[in-house]
Amino acid sequence: MPTPPSRIPPRLRLPLAGALALAVAAAVGVTLLTQDDDAGHRPANTAQLKRACGGLLPYADLRDRVPDDVRGELDEYGTLLDPGQESRSLLNCTLDWKDRGGLHVEAATLVNPLPQEVRTEDLLAPGHEAPGVTGRLADDKRLWIVAECPNGITGRARKATQLYVGVGVDKASARTEFRVAVAVANGIASRAHCGTAPAALPTRVIDTYEEHDAAGGPVGPGDYDDIRVDEPGRGVRKCAALAAKGSAPLPGTWTVTGDLQDSRLLSVCGGERRTDPNGGLADPQPADLEPLAFDTASWAGELGADAYRDYHDEGRYPGFDDRSDTITEQDAALALWARSECAAGTTYHRVSIRPNLAHLADPELGGHTLTHAERAGLSRAVNRLMTSYLTAPDGWPTAQHCHDTKLLGEVEEWR
């Protein structure tokens, strides 16, 4: 059977063929554009990173994090960017790459509270510290640092001589986060004419509580046996006098640890009565009410006011109230506060002791009611600790030339 003739008139065959080809090409083009719509964003994202957060981010530390397949979203405000606006922040900046990570930076004068508390127990908790940087990154919390501005910096409120920077970078190392924080603090200090030299970006970050398996490697899930813990701050020089044989202010044999920030704005030490390898108390075992643990800390300038506010909010400050002499908590502590003038300004000091209450403070038996002599003995112990801390030749208060010290009072940290 002969092939039926084409139904397309001859005069339309070539034009229509061309139109069909153009339609196919257009369809392919639409497909390619659709496929490429999620790619090719790196140049714009890179440019955005350079200008984000007032242009203060350390580009070299962050450029490899810039994605190509999503657009970056930037949200930022603060008096650093717009001096005339009503904001308590110097800078509050979020750069988000949807489903690819991002970062957040906040900075404010220390007229505003720090985003994390800086009580003694917070400063001694496991975390990361960078020598030469005041601040830390505690587990499950955001990194914070404090920088000085001796010429004064103005946000919305009154002038301040210290500022903080808080940083969170998704899936980043502690070193990267510290470098971001220091870079931002340097940039703010420069723009505010603080009169300080730029701090070096940290090259080393220390894990203050390192766990290793039996072979010295990282601890994996389910590893419970043969785990070794290293505390780089154990025996640190500024704390050593508090445990020195023959001159320690408290009876017994002690191990001490301290922060590694090398800061002139804060310092912390902690001590524990030495234990034997099996975890029991060392011989001779401490008598009832003898100190089992102690800690010491100092905070200078606005950081000191911030720390004192943290304790004040919990009712742990001199003169809060007169507590009962009956103790029902085995972790009860007696603290003593003082205030000095030091290199970085007015400084708060706090020391505390935790007495041995293992056989005394049983709430089911009504706890233990301190006699007048026992209460006086605890007071003598905490005062000896404060004196030793303030006068130790290698201690932080001596290094910071603290003087004109005034005792503020004791705090019975029990209910």
C-alpha positions, 0 to 999 in steps of 0.5 A: 500500500502506498504511503499516504501523503503528508497532511502538512502543506508543502509551504508550511513544512520547513517553517513548522519544522523549524518551529518544532526544533525551537520548541524542543530547544526551548523545552530543553532550556527550561529543563536546564534552567530548572536543574541549575536553579539550585546551583551557582550561588557561591559567588553571591554567597561569598560576597555576602559572607564578606560584608555580613556582620559589619564585615568583621567575620574572619573570611579565611576561616569561613569561606570553605563553608559557603554552599553553592546550592542554596542562597544565603539569608542575612539578618543583622541589626545593632548600633554598630551598623546603625548608630542611630537606631534603638537597640541594646545590641552592638551587633546581632547577626545571623547568616543562614544557608538553609539546611547547610548550616550558618552562624550567629554573632551577638555583641553588646556592652557589659551593661547588658548581662552575658548570655551565659552565667559566669559563676564559679561552677560554670567556669570550672565545668568541662569546656574549651578555652583559648589561652589569652582569651577571656571566655569559654565554650562550655558543653551544649552552650554558646561560646562567649568572650569578653574584651576590654575597651578602656576608652569606653564604648557606647551602645544604647545605655551608658558607657562601658569599658568591657564588651562581650561577643557570643558566637555559634557556628554550625558544625564548627570546631571550637577553634573556628568559633573562638577565631570568629569571636576574637575577630569580631571583638577586634573589629568592634574595638577598632571602630569604637576607638577603644585604645587596645591593640588587636588580639591575635586570633587563637591558634590553640584551643584547650579541652579542659576535660579530655577523655581517652580510651585505653589506647589513648584514642577518642572515647566511642559510644558504649566505652565505659571501661579503661577511660582516662581523663586528663585535666590540662588545668590540674596543678596550674601554677596560680592555684598551686599555693592553695594545695602546697604542703606545709602552707595550704590554708586548709588541712589535708592533701589536695589536688587543684585545677584552674582555668587556662585563659591567662586572663586579667579579667577573671580567674578560677581555681578548684580543689578537692581532698585527694582520693585514693586510686579506688575512689575513697577518701585519702588517709587520714580521712577528714573529720566531720565538718573538715573541708572536702572541696574548695573554690576561688574566683575573681571577676574584674570590671563590668564582668565582676558586676555581671558575676555578682548579679548571677549570684544575687539572682539566686540569693547567694550574696552577703546579707541576703538573709540569716539561714538556719544553723541546721544543715540537711544538704551534704553539698552545703557550702560556706562562701566569703566575698571580697572586693578589691581594686585591681589592674582591670578595675574594681574586682569581686572575689569569692571563695567557698568551702564544702565541709564533710557532712557525710555522717551529719546532714541526713534529712531523714534524721533532721540534718545537723544543727551547727553549734556556735563553735562549729559555725565559728570553725567554718568561718575561720576556715573560709577566711584563711582560704580568702587570705591565702588566695589574695596573698599567694605570690603566684596567685592571680590577685597578686599578679593583678596588683589587687589592693584596698580589699574589703571583705563583704561578708559570708554566705551560708549556701544551704537551706 
